[in-house]
């Protein structure tokens, strides 16, 4: 499969998972966290699907399109591993992380801290969506929507 086709399938899986959990997340109190703002496409999608919900985005620096950039109070810049620790216990209804690089050695380092952070920021029964697998005792894998290949994108509920 070409890298372009792989990219399209990953983004399609991301969108389909996020669309499939709208009602589920709607039943849970708390903010939505976007770990890895990038250019703001997913943030914009979250904002559209969770109107009125506080959405806090994290990234090294702001590089998003101006129309897809959170207000200053909801934009956290710097190292996500470090800055995210201030949000442990916030009780997020949803935490989404698309911070994988596609480089196994770099992603292996991210996976030493990302699962703990995702579990830590979520409310009881909160939902985690990630481009990387989150192996952590408090995160239980949920079934993926039809048509999404196992291992392409990941969906969990915090116990």
C-alpha positions as a LaTeX table, in Angstrom:
\begin{tabular}{lrrr}
\hline
Residue & $x$ (\AA) & $y$ (\AA) & $z$ (\AA) \\
\hline
Unk1 & 0.00 & 0.00 & 0.00 \\
Unk2 & 1.36 & 3.44 & $-0.85$ \\
Unk3 & 2.07 & 5.90 & 1.93 \\
Unk4 & $-0.69$ & 8.11 & 0.52 \\
Unk5 & $-3.26$ & 5.31 & 0.73 \\
Unk6 & $-2.08$ & 4.47 & 4.24 \\
Unk7 & $-2.43$ & 8.12 & 5.30 \\
Unk8 & $-5.93$ & 8.35 & 3.85 \\
Unk9 & $-7.01$ & 5.16 & 5.60 \\
Unk10 & $-5.60$ & 6.39 & 8.92 \\
Unk11 & $-7.42$ & 9.71 & 8.68 \\
Unk12 & $-10.62$ & 7.99 & 7.59 \\
Unk13 & $-10.35$ & 5.67 & 10.60 \\
Unk14 & $-9.75$ & 8.65 & 12.87 \\
Unk15 & $-12.81$ & 10.49 & 11.54 \\
Unk16 & $-15.04$ & 7.41 & 11.61 \\
Unk17 & $-14.08$ & 6.60 & 15.20 \\
Unk18 & $-14.62$ & 10.18 & 16.35 \\
Unk19 & $-18.00$ & 10.28 & 14.60 \\
Unk20 & $-19.01$ & 6.96 & 16.16 \\
Unk21 & $-18.44$ & 8.14 & 19.74 \\
Unk22 & $-20.28$ & 11.47 & 19.64 \\
Unk23 & $-23.28$ & 10.19 & 21.60 \\
Unk24 & $-21.08$ & 8.18 & 23.96 \\
Unk25 & $-18.96$ & 11.21 & 24.84 \\
Unk26 & $-22.12$ & 13.31 & 25.12 \\
Unk27 & $-23.10$ & 11.24 & 28.16 \\
Unk28 & $-19.87$ & 12.07 & 30.02 \\
Unk29 & $-19.13$ & 15.36 & 31.77 \\
Unk30 & $-15.80$ & 17.07 & 31.26 \\
Unk31 & $-13.67$ & 18.74 & 28.63 \\
Unk32 & $-12.21$ & 17.28 & 25.46 \\
Unk33 & $-8.42$ & 17.16 & 25.12 \\
Unk34 & $-6.62$ & 17.19 & 21.77 \\
Unk35 & $-3.03$ & 16.03 & 22.18 \\
Unk36 & $-1.26$ & 17.08 & 19.01 \\
Unk37 & $-3.02$ & 20.07 & 17.45 \\
Unk38 & $-0.97$ & 20.09 & 14.25 \\
Unk39 & $-2.72$ & 22.21 & 11.65 \\
Unk40 & $-6.03$ & 22.01 & 13.53 \\
Unk41 & $-8.08$ & 19.70 & 11.27 \\
Unk42 & $-9.09$ & 17.33 & 14.07 \\
Unk43 & $-9.58$ & 20.18 & 16.54 \\
Unk44 & $-11.99$ & 21.76 & 14.05 \\
Unk45 & $-13.84$ & 18.43 & 13.72 \\
Unk46 & $-14.08$ & 18.07 & 17.50 \\
Unk47 & $-15.33$ & 21.64 & 17.85 \\
Unk48 & $-18.01$ & 20.98 & 15.24 \\
Unk49 & $-19.15$ & 17.74 & 16.89 \\
Unk50 & $-18.96$ & 18.89 & 20.51 \\
Unk51 & $-20.35$ & 22.45 & 20.41 \\
Unk52 & $-20.26$ & 24.21 & 23.73 \\
Unk53 & $-17.74$ & 21.75 & 25.15 \\
Unk54 & $-14.38$ & 23.08 & 26.31 \\
Unk55 & $-11.64$ & 21.70 & 24.05 \\
Unk56 & $-8.04$ & 22.05 & 25.21 \\
Unk57 & $-5.32$ & 21.47 & 22.61 \\
Unk58 & $-1.64$ & 20.66 & 23.15 \\
Unk59 & 1.35 & 20.93 & 20.83 \\
Unk60 & 4.99 & 22.01 & 20.78 \\
Unk61 & 4.00 & 25.29 & 19.19 \\
Unk62 & 0.99 & 26.76 & 17.43 \\
Unk63 & 1.15 & 25.89 & 13.72 \\
Unk64 & $-2.57$ & 25.54 & 13.05 \\
Unk65 & $-4.68$ & 27.57 & 10.66 \\
Unk66 & $-5.98$ & 30.65 & 12.43 \\
Unk67 & $-9.60$ & 29.49 & 12.08 \\
Unk68 & $-8.65$ & 26.15 & 13.69 \\
Unk69 & $-6.66$ & 27.50 & 16.63 \\
Unk70 & $-8.08$ & 27.46 & 20.17 \\
Unk71 & $-8.29$ & 30.59 & 22.26 \\
Unk72 & $-5.12$ & 31.21 & 24.29 \\
Unk73 & $-6.60$ & 29.79 & 27.52 \\
Unk74 & $-7.28$ & 26.46 & 25.75 \\
Unk75 & $-3.94$ & 26.17 & 23.91 \\
Unk76 & $-1.09$ & 24.50 & 25.79 \\
Unk77 & 2.32 & 24.73 & 24.15 \\
Unk78 & 5.50 & 22.87 & 24.93 \\
Unk79 & 6.40 & 19.26 & 25.47 \\
Unk80 & 3.11 & 17.34 & 25.76 \\
Unk81 & 4.70 & 14.76 & 28.08 \\
Unk82 & 5.45 & 17.53 & 30.56 \\
Unk83 & 2.61 & 20.02 & 29.98 \\
Unk84 & $-0.02$ & 17.29 & 30.02 \\
Unk85 & 0.84 & 16.35 & 33.61 \\
Unk86 & $-0.85$ & 19.54 & 34.82 \\
Unk87 & $-4.13$ & 18.13 & 33.42 \\
Unk88 & $-3.99$ & 14.74 & 35.16 \\
Unk89 & $-7.20$ & 14.49 & 37.16 \\
Unk90 & $-9.13$ & 17.01 & 35.02 \\
Unk91 & $-11.79$ & 14.39 & 34.26 \\
Unk92 & $-11.90$ & 14.70 & 30.48 \\
Unk93 & $-14.79$ & 13.08 & 28.66 \\
Unk94 & $-12.56$ & 12.48 & 25.63 \\
Unk95 & $-8.84$ & 12.56 & 25.03 \\
Unk96 & $-7.59$ & 12.24 & 21.46 \\
Unk97 & $-3.91$ & 11.79 & 20.63 \\
Unk98 & $-2.56$ & 11.68 & 17.11 \\
Unk99 & 1.12 & 12.16 & 17.89 \\
Unk100 & 2.68 & 9.09 & 16.33 \\
Unk101 & 5.53 & 9.72 & 13.94 \\
Unk102 & 5.64 & 6.46 & 11.99 \\
Unk103 & 9.18 & 5.92 & 13.26 \\
Unk104 & 9.14 & 2.88 & 15.54 \\
Unk105 & 12.01 & 4.05 & 17.76 \\
Unk106 & 10.46 & 7.48 & 18.38 \\
Unk107 & 6.95 & 6.09 & 18.91 \\
Unk108 & 8.37 & 3.53 & 21.38 \\
Unk109 & 9.56 & 6.42 & 23.56 \\
Unk110 & 6.15 & 8.13 & 23.31 \\
Unk111 & 4.49 & 4.89 & 24.41 \\
Unk112 & 6.49 & 4.95 & 27.66 \\
Unk113 & 4.42 & 7.93 & 28.86 \\
Unk114 & 1.34 & 8.44 & 26.62 \\
Unk115 & $-0.86$ & 5.60 & 27.99 \\
Unk116 & $-0.43$ & 6.81 & 31.58 \\
Unk117 & $-1.14$ & 10.40 & 30.57 \\
Unk118 & $-4.27$ & 9.46 & 28.62 \\
Unk119 & $-5.64$ & 7.39 & 31.51 \\
Unk120 & $-4.73$ & 10.15 & 33.96 \\
Unk121 & $-6.61$ & 12.94 & 32.21 \\
Unk122 & $-9.80$ & 10.95 & 31.58 \\
Unk123 & $-12.90$ & 10.83 & 33.75 \\
Unk124 & $-14.24$ & 7.47 & 34.89 \\
Unk125 & $-15.71$ & 5.94 & 31.70 \\
Unk126 & $-13.97$ & 8.64 & 29.62 \\
Unk127 & $-13.01$ & 7.78 & 26.07 \\
Unk128 & $-9.49$ & 7.68 & 24.61 \\
Unk129 & $-8.87$ & 7.72 & 20.88 \\
Unk130 & $-5.32$ & 7.34 & 19.66 \\
Unk131 & $-3.19$ & 6.75 & 16.61 \\
Unk132 & $-0.89$ & 4.66 & 18.84 \\
Unk133 & $-1.89$ & 1.64 & 20.94 \\
Unk134 & $-2.43$ & 2.47 & 24.61 \\
Unk135 & $-1.58$ & $-0.55$ & 26.73 \\
Unk136 & $-2.51$ & 0.46 & 30.28 \\
Unk137 & $-4.47$ & $-1.33$ & 33.01 \\
Unk138 & $-7.14$ & 1.39 & 33.30 \\
Unk139 & $-7.80$ & 1.54 & 29.55 \\
Unk140 & $-10.06$ & $-1.12$ & 28.06 \\
Unk141 & $-10.18$ & $-1.48$ & 24.28 \\
Unk142 & $-13.58$ & $-0.87$ & 22.70 \\
Unk143 & $-14.77$ & $-2.37$ & 19.42 \\
Unk144 & $-13.94$ & $-0.32$ & 16.37 \\
Unk145 & $-16.64$ & 0.82 & 13.97 \\
Unk146 & $-17.28$ & $-1.44$ & 10.99 \\
Unk147 & $-14.75$ & $-1.11$ & 8.22 \\
Unk148 & $-11.80$ & $-0.04$ & 10.35 \\
Unk149 & $-8.92$ & $-2.48$ & 10.27 \\
Unk150 & $-7.54$ & $-3.52$ & 13.67 \\
Unk151 & $-4.33$ & $-1.69$ & 14.43 \\
Unk152 & $-5.03$ & 1.32 & 12.19 \\
Unk153 & $-6.43$ & 3.49 & 15.01 \\
Unk154 & $-7.34$ & 2.72 & 18.62 \\
Unk155 & $-10.36$ & 3.27 & 20.89 \\
Unk156 & $-10.54$ & 2.79 & 24.68 \\
Unk157 & $-12.69$ & 3.47 & 27.72 \\
Unk158 & $-11.17$ & 4.32 & 31.09 \\
Unk159 & $-12.32$ & 2.07 & 33.91 \\
\hline
\end{tabular}
